[in-house]
Amino acid sequence: MKKQVEIGALLLRVALGLLFFVHGLDKFQGGIGNTAGWFQSIGLPGFAAYLVAFIELVGGIALVVGLGTRIVSGLFVLIMLGAIIKVKFAAGFLGGFELDLALMVMALYLVINGSMMLSVDSKLPVAKRGV
């Protein structure tokens, strides 16, 4: 059973990493200045757009290879929580925050359980694995 759980966590980790990577890349390719302007229009500092895009881009890659899985996933939980509270909640569940909630719960699973199969984390000494 443990191997099946690890395979599931591996698939979840890679898929989630790719999703966040693509969203981070899109923020930069679509004109990060536009994203920063949109952040400001909803009451967030413009520099937060750069921070979120960077975390999504670099964190997505890190998640795919399994480096800092719990820490990166924790950052993704915070990003999704912020998106739900600040932007999506007012639109309701359907067509609003349901996708962000799903991504947040997937990331939370990885915070709690990690993913050691085929990961850089599994090659690190226990003391250096972080959270």
C-alpha positions in Angstrom: 0.0 0.0 0.0 2.8 2.4 0.8 4.2 2.2 -2.8 0.7 3.0 -4.2 0.5 6.0 -1.9 4.0 7.2 -3.1 3.0 6.7 -6.7 -0.1 8.8 -6.1 2.0 11.5 -4.4 4.5 11.5 -7.2 1.8 12.0 -9.8 0.2 14.8 -7.7 3.5 16.5 -7.1 4.5 16.5 -10.8 1.1 17.6 -12.0 0.8 20.4 -9.4 4.4 21.5 -10.2 3.6 21.7 -13.9 0.4 23.6 -13.3 2.1 26.2 -11.1 5.1 26.5 -13.4 2.9 27.2 -16.4 0.9 29.8 -14.5 4.1 31.5 -13.3 5.5 31.5 -16.9 2.2 33.0 -18.2 2.5 35.9 -15.7 5.9 36.7 -17.1 5.1 36.1 -20.7 1.8 38.0 -20.5 3.6 41.1 -19.2 4.4 41.0 -15.6 3.8 44.8 -15.5 0.2 44.1 -16.4 -0.1 41.5 -13.6 1.4 44.0 -11.2 -1.1 46.6 -12.3 -3.9 44.1 -11.7 -2.6 43.3 -8.3 -2.6 47.0 -7.4 -6.1 47.4 -8.7 -7.3 44.8 -6.1 -5.5 46.4 -3.3 -2.3 44.4 -3.3 1.2 45.8 -3.8 2.5 45.5 -7.3 5.7 43.8 -6.3 3.5 40.9 -5.0 2.9 40.0 -8.6 6.6 39.5 -9.2 6.9 37.4 -6.0 3.9 35.2 -6.8 5.0 34.7 -10.4 8.6 33.8 -9.2 7.3 31.4 -6.6 5.0 29.7 -9.1 7.7 29.5 -11.8 10.7 28.3 -9.6 8.5 26.5 -7.1 6.8 24.6 -10.0 10.2 23.3 -11.2 11.2 22.5 -7.7 8.0 20.5 -7.1 8.5 18.6 -10.4 11.9 17.4 -9.3 10.9 17.0 -5.7 13.1 19.7 -4.1 11.7 21.3 -1.0 8.4 19.6 -1.6 6.8 20.6 1.7 8.1 24.1 1.8 7.2 24.9 -1.8 3.7 23.3 -1.4 3.2 25.4 1.7 3.9 28.5 -0.3 1.4 27.3 -2.9 -1.2 26.8 -0.1 -0.7 30.5 0.9 -0.9 31.7 -2.7 -4.2 29.8 -3.3 -5.6 30.9 0.1 -4.8 34.5 -0.8 -6.4 34.1 -4.3 -9.6 32.6 -2.8 -9.9 35.3 0.0 -8.9 38.3 -2.1 -10.4 37.5 -5.5 -12.4 34.3 -6.0 -14.6 33.9 -2.9 -17.0 36.7 -4.0 -17.7 34.8 -7.2 -19.0 31.8 -5.3 -18.0 28.2 -5.6 -18.8 27.3 -9.2 -17.0 29.5 -11.6 -15.3 31.1 -8.6 -13.0 29.5 -6.1 -13.5 25.7 -6.8 -10.3 25.3 -8.8 -8.2 27.3 -6.4 -9.6 25.2 -3.5 -8.7 22.0 -5.3 -5.1 23.2 -6.0 -4.8 24.4 -2.4 -5.9 21.0 -1.0 -3.5 19.2 -3.3 -0.7 21.4 -2.1 -1.8 20.8 1.5 -1.6 17.1 1.0 2.0 17.4 -0.1 2.8 19.7 2.9 1.4 17.0 5.2 2.8 13.9 3.5 5.6 15.0 1.3 6.6 12.9 -1.7 9.8 10.9 -1.6 9.5 8.8 -4.7 11.8 10.0 -7.5 12.6 13.2 -5.6 15.7 15.2 -4.8 14.4 15.4 -1.2 14.7 11.6 -0.8 18.4 11.9 -1.6 19.1 14.5 1.0 20.2 13.6 4.5 17.2 13.7 6.9 18.5 16.8 8.7 18.6 18.8 5.4 15.1 17.8 4.1 13.6 20.7 5.9 10.0 20.6 7.2 
